[in-house]
Amino acid sequence: MNNFPIKLGNKEYWISRSIAVCGFILTGSSENLSILSVKRGSGCPDEVGKWCCPCGYLDYGETLAEACSREIYEECGLSILPSTLKMWDIDSDPCSNKQNVVVSYWDYNPDYFDRYLSTVHSELNEVDNTQWIPLEKVNVLNWAFNHETMIYRLTGCLRYNSSPDIVMSEGILAQIKAFHNIFEPFTLQNILYKNDN
């Protein structure tokens, strides 16, 4: 067993892997499909100056969806009800992301684009910038935590596995297809189906 206890006062706590959440939030119309993104600030412990989707750790007393909703609000100022978030990926690979178990959620709403974004609720120097990044610009930015690949995988799922809880217009599907065309050298098969070696 690799977990271990620590004592604080009269209580014993077991130290084990942490659970993190990440929100992949899409907005826009058939002309400007974008993903909610933050630029990591100097107050972050790692990946400073890189872009990522809003993410953070699960707190005591909250569900995974509540944690994701809270992180989106803290880092971007965007209020999204936990009930609208849809779980789409769990990464429990002990070789990735500091052994965190990462649960990813997504949502799409064309009305999000017009909402004001703010970093005022984030921790000191945690976020340098927050903005909607157009899909065609994703591949030119420096991303933390492999989020550019996650964006590609999510949009691939939306493109090829028509989800019953969202209707994507032909214009939005065309943007996703164009994004996939510029996001090489990855191939859809290699990214959508991780090798478990």
C-alpha positions, 0 to 999 in steps of 0.5 A, a space after each residue: 500500500 502506498 497511502 500513509 497516515 498523518 496525525 493532526 491533534 487526536 485525529 489520523 488522516 490518510 494521504 492518498 491521491 487527489 481528485 481534480 475537476 476540469 470544465 470544458 465550456 464551449 460557446 458561440 455560433 456557427 461562425 465563432 465557436 470558442 472554448 473558455 480558457 484561463 492563462 495561469 498566473 505567477 501564483 500557480 505552483 506549476 505551468 505558469 504562463 500556459 493556458 488551460 481550461 478552468 480546473 482545480 481540486 474537489 473540496 470537502 462537502 461538494 459534489 464533482 459537478 459543484 466543484 467544477 461549477 465553483 472552479 469555473 466561477 472562481 477562475 472566470 466569473 462565469 456562473 454555470 449550474 452544476 446540473 447543466 455540466 455533463 461528465 465526459 472523461 475520467 483520467 485516473 492514470 497514475 503516470 499523468 498530472 501528478 497522480 491526480 484523478 481528473 474528472 472532466 465536464 463539458 457544456 455548450 451554450 451559445 449565450 455564454 459568449 455574451 457574459 462578462 468574464 472576470 478573474 476577481 474571484 480567483 486566488 491571488 495571482 492564480 489567473 493572469 487572463 480569462 477569455 474565450 479562445 476560438 477553436 482555430 487558435 487553440 493549436 497556436 497557444 501553449 497549453 498546460 495539462 495536455 488540455 489542447 488534446 482534451 479539447 480535440 478529444 471532446 470536439 471529436 466526440 461531439 463531431 462523431 458521436 451525436 449526443 442526445 442532450 445537445 444539437 450541434 448545428 451544421 455550422 458548428 460541426 463545420 468549425 469542429 471539422 476545420 479545427 480537427 484539420 488544423 490540429 495535426 500532427 495528432 490523428 483522431 484515432 490516436 487521441 480518441 482511443 488512448 493506448 493503455 500500455 
